[in-house]
Amino acid sequence: MSRPLTVFEDHEFHKWGMVTGVPGVSLRAHVRRYVGWWEHRTTPLYRRELPSAEVPLIISFGAPVRLFEVGARARSTALGSFATGAYDSHVVVEANGSQGGVQIDFTILGMRLFLGRPLADLTNRGVSLEDIFGSDGRRLTMELHDAPTWEARFDLLDREIGSRIAAATRPSSEVLCTWKRIVDSGGLVTIRSLVEETGWSQKHLIGEFREHIGLAPKMFARVMRFGQAVNRLRRRDHASLTELALDCGYYDQSHFDRDFRAFAGVTPTELLSTLGSHGGFSSE
């Protein structure tokens, strides 16, 4: 495992630190990164979390995180350790008080395997780890909290995740093939091609894929394209928004803007203006 990188910021109203780790080699197809963090705020911070091909598992050592319901800012849920399914819209998350823990960034398929269950009922929501795993959820949280170092925590995660993924029942080969084709193409493969390759009817393919992944194939492909555009926008890896749109497979600038409004609730320019030092996008 690579040596973690630690970053700290200290402001009058916000103190935070971050430690990153790379999962074991055998897990990297399904787990992108481990992030340990802590932060203390005296005023609330609202972050706009965007849909992508990755979903988080949060192991909390501090105050709960508050997730606002998609499209219903008046309703929210406070969660300690929790997992989410796939999202097809942004979600607003509140940070306040003393919070910290470990975030594991899974691919959506990786989360499906880790949880050992289809993700259809987790779309656009977070669910307590105890509600999913019962006492095992509490055990994992306590073991990670009590581990003496971040390296020990990341090693523990390698073992826990590896064991659960190895024991998981896989979706059908047709669902796995569809997943791989969408990911490998960056979301540019057509539904007609996927139907032809699986030999299933379009209706059956959509139903099976949505059951296991939480999104229909076409929506997942859109999320893939959007996520790539957001990553490049975050890195400022573009000469112009029009060039970025075309590079990511959008027909034109208006098509690009429509997807940003659908997934982020704002235009690309408006989203970029909210990028914060914490790496996320702040929300009003």
C-alpha positions as CSV (number, residue, x, y, z in Angstrom):
1,M,0.0,0.0,0.0
2,S,1.3,3.5,-0.8
3,R,2.2,5.9,1.9
4,P,-0.9,8.0,2.9
5,L,-0.9,11.7,2.0
6,T,-2.0,14.0,4.8
7,V,-3.5,17.5,4.2
8,F,-4.6,19.9,6.8
9,E,-6.4,23.2,6.7
10,D,-7.1,25.5,9.6
11,H,-9.5,28.4,9.4
12,E,-11.4,30.3,12.1
13,F,-14.6,28.4,11.4
14,H,-13.3,25.2,9.8
15,K,-10.5,22.8,10.6
16,W,-10.1,19.6,8.7
17,G,-7.6,16.9,7.8
18,M,-7.5,14.1,5.2
19,V,-5.5,10.9,4.9
20,T,-5.7,8.8,1.6
21,G,-4.8,5.2,0.9
22,V,-4.8,2.9,-2.1
23,P,-6.8,-0.4,-1.8
24,G,-5.0,-3.7,-2.3
25,V,-4.3,-4.7,-5.9
26,S,-7.0,-7.4,-6.0
27,L,-9.7,-4.8,-5.0
28,R,-8.9,-2.0,-7.4
29,A,-11.4,-3.0,-10.1
30,H,-14.1,-2.3,-7.5
31,V,-12.6,0.1,-4.9
32,R,-11.1,3.3,-6.0
33,R,-9.7,4.8,-2.8
34,Y,-9.8,5.0,1.0
35,V,-10.1,8.5,2.5
36,G,-9.8,9.1,6.3
37,W,-10.9,12.5,7.4
38,W,-11.8,14.7,10.3
39,E,-13.3,18.2,10.4
40,H,-14.7,20.6,13.0
41,R,-17.0,23.4,12.1
42,T,-18.8,26.0,14.2
43,T,-21.1,26.9,11.3
44,P,-22.8,24.4,8.9
45,L,-21.3,23.7,5.5
46,Y,-23.5,22.4,2.7
47,R,-21.8,20.4,-0.1
48,R,-23.3,19.4,-3.4
49,E,-22.4,15.8,-4.1
50,L,-22.8,14.8,-7.7
51,P,-23.9,11.6,-9.4
52,S,-21.0,9.5,-10.7
53,A,-19.9,6.0,-11.4
54,E,-18.6,5.8,-7.8
55,V,-20.6,5.6,-4.6
56,P,-19.4,5.9,-1.0
57,L,-19.4,3.8,2.1
58,I,-19.0,6.1,5.2
59,I,-17.7,4.7,8.5
60,S,-18.3,7.5,11.0
61,F,-16.3,8.2,14.2
62,G,-18.1,11.4,15.0
63,A,-21.3,13.4,14.6
64,P,-23.7,12.1,12.0
65,V,-23.8,13.4,8.4
66,R,-27.0,14.9,7.2
67,L,-28.3,14.0,3.8
68,F,-31.1,16.0,2.2
69,E,-33.5,14.1,0.0
70,V,-33.1,14.5,-3.7
71,G,-35.5,17.3,-4.9
72,A,-36.8,17.9,-1.4
73,R,-34.4,20.1,0.6
74,A,-37.0,20.4,3.4
75,R,-36.5,16.7,4.3
76,S,-33.3,15.1,5.5
77,T,-31.8,12.2,7.3
78,A,-29.0,12.1,9.9
79,L,-26.7,9.1,9.3
80,G,-23.7,7.7,11.1
81,S,-22.1,4.9,9.2
82,F,-23.9,4.3,6.0
83,A,-23.8,3.2,2.3
84,T,-25.5,4.7,-0.7
85,G,-26.6,3.4,-4.0
86,A,-26.4,5.0,-7.4
87,Y,-27.7,8.6,-7.9
88,D,-29.2,10.2,-10.9
89,S,-29.3,13.7,-9.4
90,H,-27.1,15.7,-7.0
91,V,-27.6,15.4,-3.2
92,V,-26.9,18.1,-0.6
93,V,-24.9,17.0,2.4
94,E,-24.5,19.0,5.6
95,A,-21.3,19.0,7.7
96,N,-21.4,20.6,11.2
97,G,-19.8,20.1,14.5
98,S,-17.0,17.4,14.9
99,Q,-17.1,14.7,12.3
100,G,-14.7,12.2,11.0
101,G,-14.2,8.6,9.9
102,V,-13.3,6.7,6.7
103,Q,-14.9,7.0,3.3
104,I,-14.5,4.1,0.9
105,D,-15.2,5.0,-2.7
106,F,-16.6,2.0,-4.6
107,T,-17.6,1.6,-8.2
108,I,-21.4,1.0,-8.2
109,L,-20.7,-2.6,-9.2
110,G,-18.2,-2.9,-6.3
111,M,-20.9,-1.7,-3.9
112,R,-23.3,-4.2,-5.3
113,L,-20.8,-7.0,-4.6
114,F,-19.7,-5.7,-1.2
115,L,-23.3,-5.4,0.1
116,G,-24.2,-8.8,-1.5
117,R,-27.5,-7.5,-2.7
118,P,-29.1,-5.7,-5.7
119,L,-29.0,-1.9,-5.4
120,A,-32.5,-1.1,-6.8
121,D,-33.8,-0.1,-3.4
122,L,-30.8,2.1,-2.6
123,T,-31.1,4.4,-5.6
124,N,-30.9,8.1,-4.6
125,R,-30.6,7.3,-0.9
126,G,-28.3,6.5,1.9
127,V,-28.9,3.6,4.4
128,S,-27.5,3.0,7.8
129,L,-24.8,0.3,7.8
130,E,-26.6,-1.3,10.8
131,D,-29.8,-1.6,8.8
132,I,-27.8,-3.5,6.1
133,F,-25.4,-5.6,8.1
134,G,-26.9,-5.5,11.6
135,S,-24.3,-6.2,14.3
136,D,-21.6,-6.6,11.6
137,G,-22.0,-3.0,10.8
138,R,-21.4,-2.0,14.4
139,R,-18.5,-4.3,14.6
140,L,-16.8,-2.9,11.5
141,T,-17.2,0.7,12.8
142,M,-15.8,-0.2,16.2
143,E,-12.8,-2.1,14.8
144,L,-11.9,0.7,12.5
145,H,-12.3,3.3,15.2
146,D,-10.0,1.3,17.6
147,A,-7.3,0.5,15.0
148,P,-4.0,2.1,16.1
149,T,-3.0,3.7,12.8
150,W,-4.5,4.7,9.4
151,E,-2.4,2.0,7.7
152,A,-4.0,-0.6,10.1
153,R,-7.4,0.7,9.2
154,F,-6.8,0.5,5.5
155,D,-5.4,-3.1,5.9
156,L,-8.5,-4.0,7.9
157,L,-10.7,-2.6,5.1
158,D,-8.7,-4.7,2.5
159,R,-9.5,-7.9,4.4
160,E,-13.2,-7.0,5.1
161,I,-14.0,-5.9,1.6
162,G,-12.0,-8.7,0.0
163,S,-13.8,-11.3,2.0
164,R,-17.3,-9.9,1.2
165,I,-16.6,-9.5,-2.5
166,A,-15.2,-13.0,-2.8
167,A,-18.3,-14.4,-1.1
168,A,-20.8,-12.4,-3.1
169,T,-23.1,-13.9,-5.7
170,R,-22.5,-12.1,-9.0
171,P,-25.1,-10.7,-11.3
172,S,-25.6,-12.5,-14.5
173,S,-22.9,-12.5,-17.2
174,E,-25.2,-10.3,-19.4
175,V,-25.4,-7.6,-16.6
176,L,-21.7,-7.8,-16.0
177,C,-21.0,-7.5,-19.8
178,T,-23.3,-4.5,-20.1
179,W,-21.6,-2.8,-17.1
180,K,-18.2,-3.4,-18.6
181,R,-19.2,-2.1,-22.1
182,I,-20.7,1.1,-20.7
183,V,-17.6,1.7,-18.5
184,D,-15.1,0.9,-21.2
185,S,-16.8,3.2,-23.7
186,G,-17.1,6.1,-21.3
187,G,-20.8,5.9,-21.6
188,L,-20.8,6.2,-25.4
189,V,-22.0,2.7,-26.3
190,T,-25.6,2.5,-27.7
191,I,-28.4,0.6,-26.1
192,R,-29.0,-1.1,-29.4
193,S,-25.5,-2.5,-29.3
194,L,-25.9,-3.7,-25.7
195,V,-29.2,-5.5,-26.6
196,E,-27.6,-7.2,-29.5
197,E,-24.6,-8.3,-27.5
198,T,-26.6,-9.8,-24.6
199,G,-29.3,-11.4,-26.8
200,W,-31.9,-10.2,-24.4
201,S,-34.9,-8.0,-25.2
202,Q,-34.4,-4.3,-24.4
203,K,-37.1,-4.4,-21.7
204,H,-35.4,-7.4,-20.0
205,L,-32.0,-5.9,-20.2
206,I,-33.1,-2.6,-18.7
207,G,-35.0,-4.3,-15.9
208,E,-32.2,-6.7,-14.9
209,F,-29.5,-3.9,-15.1
210,R,-31.6,-1.5,-13.1
211,E,-32.3,-4.2,-10.4
212,H,-28.6,-4.9,-9.8
213,I,-27.0,-1.5,-10.5
214,G,-29.9,0.9,-9.5
215,L,-30.0,2.8,-12.8
216,A,-31.1,1.8,-16.3
217,P,-28.2,1.3,-18.8
218,K,-29.0,4.6,-20.6
219,M,-29.0,6.6,-17.4
220,F,-25.8,4.9,-16.2
221,A,-24.1,5.8,-19.5
222,R,-25.3,9.5,-19.0
223,V,-23.9,9.5,-15.5
224,M,-20.6,8.1,-16.8
225,R,-20.3,10.9,-19.4
226,F,-21.3,13.5,-16.8
227,G,-18.8,12.2,-14.2
228,Q,-15.9,12.4,-16.8
229,A,-16.9,16.0,-17.6
230,V,-17.0,17.0,-14.0
231,N,-13.6,15.5,-13.3
232,R,-12.1,17.4,-16.1
233,L,-13.9,20.6,-15.0
234,R,-12.6,20.1,-11.5
235,R,-9.0,19.8,-12.9
236,R,-9.6,22.7,-15.3
237,D,-8.5,20.3,-18.0
238,H,-10.3,22.0,-20.9
239,A,-9.6,24.9,-23.3
240,S,-13.3,25.7,-23.5
241,L,-16.6,24.3,-22.4
242,T,-17.5,23.5,-26.0
243,E,-14.3,21.5,-26.4
244,L,-15.0,19.7,-23.1
245,A,-18.6,18.9,-24.2
246,L,-17.5,17.4,-27.5
247,D,-14.6,15.4,-25.9
248,C,-17.0,13.8,-23.4
249,G,-19.4,12.7,-26.1
250,Y,-22.1,15.4,-26.0
251,Y,-23.7,16.5,-29.3
252,D,-23.2,20.2,-28.6
253,Q,-23.1,22.8,-25.8
254,S,-26.9,22.8,-25.2
255,H,-26.8,19.0,-24.7
256,F,-23.9,19.5,-22.3
257,D,-25.8,22.2,-20.4
258,R,-29.0,20.2,-20.2
259,D,-27.2,17.2,-18.5
260,F,-25.5,19.5,-16.0
261,R,-28.8,21.1,-15.1
262,A,-30.4,17.6,-14.8
263,F,-27.6,16.1,-12.7
264,A,-26.1,19.1,-10.8
265,G,-29.0,21.6,-10.8
266,V,-26.7,24.3,-12.3
267,T,-24.7,25.1,-15.4
268,P,-21.1,24.0,-15.8
269,T,-19.9,27.6,-15.2
270,E,-22.1,27.9,-12.1
271,L,-20.8,24.6,-10.8
272,L,-17.2,25.5,-11.3
273,S,-17.7,28.7,-9.3
274,T,-18.7,26.7,-6.2
275,L,-15.6,24.5,-6.2
276,G,-14.1,24.7,-2.7
277,S,-10.7,24.1,-1.1
278,H,-12.1,20.8,0.3
279,G,-12.3,19.5,-3.3
280,G,-16.1,19.4,-3.3
281,F,-18.8,21.7,-4.6
282,S,-20.5,23.9,-2.1
283,S,-24.2,24.5,-2.2
284,E,-26.4,27.4,-1.3
